[in-house]
Structures are given as C-alpha cells and as structure tokens.
Amino acid sequence: MGAVLLSGCSSEPGYYDPYETVELGKTGIKTTRLSMGTGMMGGNRQSNITRMGYETAVKLFRDVYDRGVRHYDLADNYGSHNFAGEALKIHPRSDYTLLTKLWHLRGRNIPEGFKPGAETEDEVMRFLKEMQTDYIDTLQLHYITSANWNTELSDYLTAFDKLKQRGIIRSHGISCHSLAAIETAIDEPWVDVVHVRINPYGVHTDDTVDKVEPVVKRLHQAGKGVIAMKVLGQGELTDDEQKDECFRYVLQLGALDVLTIGIDRISDIEDNEIRIRKVSKV
C-alpha cells in the first residue's frame, strides 16, 4: 500500500507542512510554521495592506486564516493592527498568535502621530485597542541595529518586562537589522523571540550567508524563538528555482521556528504552500 498523504505530501520520508504546529523557542507559544507578514513596502503606518483598502485587507486576513495560517506578523509602523483586529475577532483568541513591534527610533521613519517620550504602556494599550485583543503574544522592539541595544534601550526592556508580568504580553524580543544586534541577543536573557533576516542568496540580509548562518544557529541553540524574515529577499527573489531554494534552505537549516512571508494576495499563500510542501525533512 502506498504512503498515506498528509496535507498533500508523503509522510515518508516526511515533508514540511506550512500549517504544522511549532513552538517559539522556550516561550511556550505554539503556532503555525507559516506566518502572514504585513510589512510589504511598509513605513509611517502604511504598507501594501493599508493601501489595498479596509474591506479588501480585512477579507485578505480572513482568507489567510481560512487557509490555515495562525501567526500574524504585525507592526505599528506597518499600520496593520486595525485590519487584523477586525478580521480575527470572529475567531477564538486562543486560536491565533499576534506579534507586533514598537517603533523606538525618534529620527527615522517616524509614524504619523508618534509621540517622542510617550510611555510604553500607553502605546501598548493603543495596540490592544487597535487589535481588539486583551493580550499580545509577542511584542518586539522594531528595527534594532546597535550591538548595545540592551543597555541603550534598557527603559524599554524594563517596561516590556512589567507588561509581561501583568499578562499583557506573553513574550518579548527584537526585530534585528544587524548581525551585531543578533549576537547581543544570543546571551541576553531578556530576549524571548527574535526576527532575523536570512535567505541563501544574502539578499537584504545582514551579511553574507557564511557569516549570518552560524550566528542564527547560535541564537536557536540558546533557546530563543527565531522567526525568519526576508526569506525571499524582500520579494526580489522571484525565479522559481530561487524561491524553491530559499524555502529548502530556511526549512532544512534547523534553526528557524517560524517563517514570516509578506502576503498581499491569497495567491502568495498558495504558492508558499506548494513550495514548503516540496521540502523534505532531514
């Protein structure tokens, strides 16, 4: 008798399922391997999501949920909170995972209405209202580049800790945009979850593949939840062979829990599903 097919792929030797449940490091948070990224062409609380219009964006979130995605990668700077909140409120809150990011920079790409010096708690309370939720699964500091971020931004770390103790957030961490920032995160006990830029071609990553890969592996070995971003080089790796190689590389690396892929049409999800299910587990 032939091998039983699960989620469209053979169980022998075993293939990746985009919707299989994974755990983010040691956080205890369980979610889908594939995440809906919402930051395509994002900044100043705008993105491809906001530009498509409210009804279209809400429908996209709901369609993505119906496909099986349960992890949603948001950010204040993408303007994606309200759309996710409206779309997902019809589902039990425990069925999906919300990650968002707080913009800390004062002089670069400041979102409209951003108040320098605003209390972190005030900002997070606004996030909760926009997302129509009582808690956030993961809150990150957005766009971290400094090797000394854990001391330079210590006030934020303390504020996030207090929110975590109150159950307002379940985990915290950083979205990295430099190799030095990732290296600091490896040994920083405050860090639960980290976004890293990684793909096999080094497109929009923090350094060459041979330098990024071992650092990301060390991060995973340290027990951090690791989320891959720029898997398709910020949408620049469009050739079929390139895309297949990107998914093969990140899935077989053994150091990445969740893959966040920018989605602004349902056909993107369908394409990602096919490519992920072609990669054999090793």
Legacy VTK file of the C-alpha trace (Angstrom):
# vtk DataFile Version 3.0
C-alpha trace
ASCII
DATASET POLYDATA
POINTS 282 float
0.000 0.000 0.000
1.302 3.463 -0.842
2.305 6.053 1.731
-0.542 7.943 3.385
-0.793 11.525 2.193
-0.950 14.226 4.842
-1.573 17.838 3.874
-0.784 16.967 0.292
2.590 15.347 0.885
4.024 11.938 1.657
4.755 11.058 5.281
7.794 9.104 4.111
10.435 10.446 4.445
8.455 13.427 5.690
7.825 16.853 4.282
7.235 20.210 5.883
3.666 21.369 6.354
3.220 25.163 6.395
0.478 24.786 8.985
2.059 22.307 11.340
2.280 23.457 14.947
5.677 24.679 16.102
6.881 26.199 19.356
8.651 29.538 19.504
11.838 28.739 21.384
11.140 28.308 25.085
8.191 30.705 25.211
5.532 28.013 25.356
3.801 29.743 22.435
2.625 27.263 19.822
1.609 28.454 16.393
1.876 27.671 12.685
5.190 27.459 10.903
3.993 29.910 8.254
3.249 33.471 9.314
1.461 36.232 7.440
3.846 39.156 7.027
2.161 42.567 6.733
5.079 44.936 6.168
5.455 44.928 2.389
6.604 48.403 1.352
5.886 49.439 4.936
6.618 52.610 6.889
4.877 55.584 8.500
1.925 53.335 9.407
1.415 52.424 5.770
2.039 49.260 3.761
0.581 47.294 0.877
-2.025 46.116 3.381
-3.253 49.627 4.175
-3.129 50.707 0.555
-5.492 47.977 -0.643
-8.398 49.458 1.303
-10.127 48.433 4.501
-12.624 45.846 3.236
-10.109 44.180 0.924
-7.490 43.979 3.667
-9.905 42.523 6.221
-11.015 39.915 3.698
-7.379 39.015 2.978
-6.714 38.381 6.674
-9.795 36.170 6.872
-8.874 34.270 3.717
-5.372 33.672 5.068
-6.846 32.368 8.309
-9.113 30.036 6.348
-6.059 28.653 4.538
-4.613 27.653 7.922
-2.238 30.454 8.974
-2.373 31.200 12.695
0.610 33.534 13.150
0.257 37.202 12.173
3.333 39.415 11.949
2.202 42.998 12.541
3.818 46.307 13.486
2.672 49.750 14.494
4.827 51.098 11.688
3.021 48.938 9.105
-0.428 50.222 10.059
-1.744 46.653 10.108
-3.271 46.457 13.608
-6.819 47.534 12.809
-7.205 45.193 9.863
-6.019 42.177 11.826
-8.236 43.064 14.770
-11.384 43.384 12.689
-10.684 40.253 10.664
-9.725 37.924 13.505
-12.228 38.978 16.182
-14.675 36.386 14.842
-12.333 33.578 15.934
-11.429 32.389 19.444
-8.427 34.421 20.611
-6.557 31.295 21.674
-6.643 30.001 18.089
-4.186 32.536 16.651
-0.963 34.319 17.544
-0.394 38.072 17.292
3.089 39.537 17.084
3.666 43.256 16.806
6.538 45.684 17.080
7.014 49.022 18.809
8.928 51.693 16.916
11.563 53.215 19.191
13.535 55.441 16.797
12.923 59.156 17.045
14.626 60.462 13.917
13.965 57.864 11.224
10.693 56.979 9.535
8.574 58.218 12.439
4.940 57.057 12.208
2.297 59.757 11.982
1.095 60.673 15.447
4.132 59.192 17.173
4.823 60.977 20.441
8.502 61.083 21.420
8.774 60.156 25.069
5.338 58.562 25.184
5.009 55.919 27.849
5.464 52.399 26.528
2.355 51.228 28.342
0.250 53.929 26.659
1.454 52.774 23.268
0.771 49.123 24.028
-2.713 49.904 25.330
-3.374 51.570 21.991
-2.103 48.443 20.222
-4.538 46.287 22.201
-7.451 48.518 21.265
-6.496 48.530 17.591
-6.090 44.746 17.507
-9.249 44.175 19.579
-7.450 41.879 21.993
-6.641 41.634 25.690
-3.070 40.477 25.176
-0.240 40.309 22.655
1.604 37.042 22.166
4.909 38.683 21.212
5.952 42.329 21.469
9.250 43.333 19.906
11.362 46.430 19.624
11.380 47.243 15.926
14.455 47.729 13.720
17.330 47.050 16.087
20.817 47.697 14.720
23.092 48.597 17.628
25.261 45.983 19.309
24.492 47.748 22.607
20.730 47.859 22.226
20.162 46.028 25.523
21.773 48.850 27.505
20.804 51.780 25.286
17.136 50.735 25.372
17.058 49.415 28.933
13.984 51.504 29.807
12.019 49.654 27.126
13.268 46.302 28.374
12.030 47.140 31.872
8.671 48.354 30.559
8.184 45.213 28.459
9.035 43.053 31.470
6.354 44.755 33.555
3.779 44.198 30.808
4.760 40.547 30.638
4.387 40.132 34.395
0.845 41.521 34.113
-0.063 39.132 31.291
-0.496 41.903 28.733
2.235 40.357 26.618
3.341 36.723 26.645
6.860 37.184 25.270
9.194 39.935 24.135
12.221 40.432 21.966
13.634 42.311 18.995
13.439 42.532 15.228
17.083 42.614 14.109
18.641 44.568 11.272
22.307 43.922 12.006
24.450 40.910 12.795
25.819 42.653 15.879
22.295 43.044 17.269
21.647 39.314 16.824
24.923 38.424 18.548
23.915 40.502 21.568
20.523 38.769 21.658
22.164 35.343 21.960
23.346 35.929 25.513
20.702 38.442 26.612
18.303 36.631 28.991
15.571 39.229 28.361
15.153 38.030 24.777
12.403 35.507 24.057
11.795 35.928 20.314
13.979 37.364 17.543
13.346 38.235 13.888
16.368 37.551 11.682
16.917 38.362 8.010
18.012 35.219 6.223
17.996 33.556 2.814
20.556 31.526 0.835
21.425 34.397 -1.513
22.236 37.076 1.061
19.645 39.464 -0.414
18.597 42.080 2.173
20.346 40.138 4.943
22.817 41.457 7.499
25.914 39.950 5.907
26.984 37.103 3.671
25.376 33.702 4.197
28.534 32.182 5.687
28.522 34.860 8.391
24.788 35.033 9.105
24.119 31.291 9.312
26.349 30.393 12.297
25.071 33.363 14.322
21.451 32.373 13.706
22.253 28.794 14.696
23.781 30.011 17.959
20.664 32.074 18.610
18.489 28.995 18.206
20.805 26.886 20.343
20.440 29.498 23.098
16.733 28.665 23.237
15.406 31.808 21.600
12.338 31.719 19.398
13.632 32.504 15.912
11.473 33.964 13.143
12.875 34.181 9.618
12.162 37.298 7.570
13.382 38.336 4.101
13.151 34.643 3.189
12.503 35.658 -0.430
14.840 38.651 -0.296
12.104 41.212 0.301
10.303 39.930 -2.775
13.312 40.267 -5.058
13.954 36.528 -5.422
11.211 35.742 -7.908
12.655 32.982 -10.073
11.018 29.607 -9.380
14.337 27.890 -8.697
15.421 30.691 -6.389
12.185 30.540 -4.423
12.400 26.763 -4.070
15.980 27.064 -2.859
15.017 29.766 -0.341
12.404 27.537 1.280
14.659 24.478 1.181
17.458 26.420 2.853
15.482 28.006 5.693
13.491 24.850 6.460
16.439 22.478 6.495
18.694 24.854 8.423
17.241 23.573 11.684
17.437 26.962 13.393
14.198 28.710 12.429
10.831 28.203 14.105
8.518 30.402 12.042
8.756 31.828 8.515
7.136 35.213 8.005
6.398 35.871 4.351
4.875 39.101 3.102
1.335 38.491 1.881
-0.835 40.942 -0.053
-2.829 38.460 -2.147
-4.106 34.977 -1.439
-2.178 33.513 -4.380
1.029 34.239 -2.426
-0.105 31.856 0.308
-0.985 29.181 -2.222
2.435 29.471 -3.854
4.212 29.299 -0.494
2.238 26.202 0.486
3.328 24.337 -2.631
6.971 25.223 -2.214
7.113 24.408 1.506
5.500 21.018 0.944
8.180 20.129 -1.599
10.947 20.307 1.019
11.825 17.016 2.688
12.699 16.847 6.373
16.222 15.648 7.004
LINES 1 283
282 0 1 2 3 4 5 6 7 8 9 10 11 12 13 14 15 16 17 18 19 20 21 22 23 24 25 26 27 28 29 30 31 32 33 34 35 36 37 38 39 40 41 42 43 44 45 46 47 48 49 50 51 52 53 54 55 56 57 58 59 60 61 62 63 64 65 66 67 68 69 70 71 72 73 74 75 76 77 78 79 80 81 82 83 84 85 86 87 88 89 90 91 92 93 94 95 96 97 98 99 100 101 102 103 104 105 106 107 108 109 110 111 112 113 114 115 116 117 118 119 120 121 122 123 124 125 126 127 128 129 130 131 132 133 134 135 136 137 138 139 140 141 142 143 144 145 146 147 148 149 150 151 152 153 154 155 156 157 158 159 160 161 162 163 164 165 166 167 168 169 170 171 172 173 174 175 176 177 178 179 180 181 182 183 184 185 186 187 188 189 190 191 192 193 194 195 196 197 198 199 200 201 202 203 204 205 206 207 208 209 210 211 212 213 214 215 216 217 218 219 220 221 222 223 224 225 226 227 228 229 230 231 232 233 234 235 236 237 238 239 240 241 242 243 244 245 246 247 248 249 250 251 252 253 254 255 256 257 258 259 260 261 262 263 264 265 266 267 268 269 270 271 272 273 274 275 276 277 278 279 280 281
